[in-house]
Amino acid sequence: MRIPTHQPPIHPGEILQEEFLKPYHITTTELAEKIELSVEQIDAFIKAQQSISTDMALRLSRLFGTSPELWLNGQMKWDIWLMLHGKQANQLDKIKPIVPLLSPQPS
């Protein structure tokens, strides 16, 4: 899976807001009632302040007829991008591989 390096991927909360809630005129309160989660959880997810859980992904996929992987893969891409470009990036750069790379080396 390729993670873009120049800009962050779209957070799945933004996808929820722009591709599902707005077009179908669903409020966060209505969504919370339909999937039996708190409005605070939904709002935090939409604002990228909270990661999606497997539970929430399953509930959203059931409601909107999507796959849970749509939501979870989006979150994974977001999390990886943050790790590579956030405060932890320096820590990751300090880790040196102990196994040779699998790509063939030029002779």
N, C-alpha and C positions, 0 to 999 in steps of 0.2 A: 504494500500500500504506500503510495507516495503522499507525503505531507508537503504542501506548498511551503516554501521557505520565505517568500517575500511578503506574504500577508497571512493573517490567521484564517483558518477555515471558519465557516459560518457555524456559530454555536447552535446546537439543536433547539435551544429555547427560542432563538430568533426564527428558526424554521417553523416551530409551533405557532408563534405569533403571526408571522407573515403569510404562511402557506395554509394554515388551518383555521386559526381563530378569526382573523380579519375577514377572509373571504366568506366564511360561514356565519359571520356576525355572532360569534360566541364570546361571552365575557369570561374572564378568569373565574368569576364566581360560579357561572353556569358550568364551566369545565370542571371545577373542583367538585361540584355536586354530582356531575355525571360519572366521574371516575373515583369518587369518594376519597379525595385527598384534600388537604387544607389549601385555602387561597394563598396563604403565605408560602407554601411549598411551590405552588404553581408560579407565583410572582417571582420568587427567588430563582427558579429555573429559567424563566423567560429573561430575566436580567443577567443571566450567566453568573449568578452568585451561588448557585448550587448545582452540582452535577446531577444528571438523571440517574435514578436507580433502576435496577432491573424491574422492580415492581411497577414504577411509573411507566417505563417503556412498554411493559405488557399491557397496562391499562390504556395508554394512548394508542397502541397498535390495535387493540380490540375496538376502541371507540371510532378510530378513523380508518380502519381497514388497511393499516400498513403493517410492516413487519417490525418486531421489536428491534431487529438489527439496524433498521433505519436510524432509530434514536440512539442506540448504544454505540454504533460505529461512528456516528457524528460526534458523540461525546468523547470517544476514544481519540479521534483525530484532533479535537480541540485540546484535550489533555496533553497529548504528545507535543503539539505545537507549543503550548505553554511551558512545558518542561524544557524544550529545546531553545526557547527564546526568553524565558523568564529568569528568575533569580537562581534557579537550579542549574542553568546552562553551564556556569563556571564549574560547578561541582562535577557535572558529567564530563566536561573537557579534561578533568584531571584523571579520569579513569582510563587506563591504557589496556587494550585487549591483551589477553594472555594466549589467545588462540590465533594462528594466522588467518587472515581473511580468506574466504573461500574462492575468491576470484583468482584465476590463474595469473601468475607473475610472469612478466616478460623475460625471455631468455637472454 
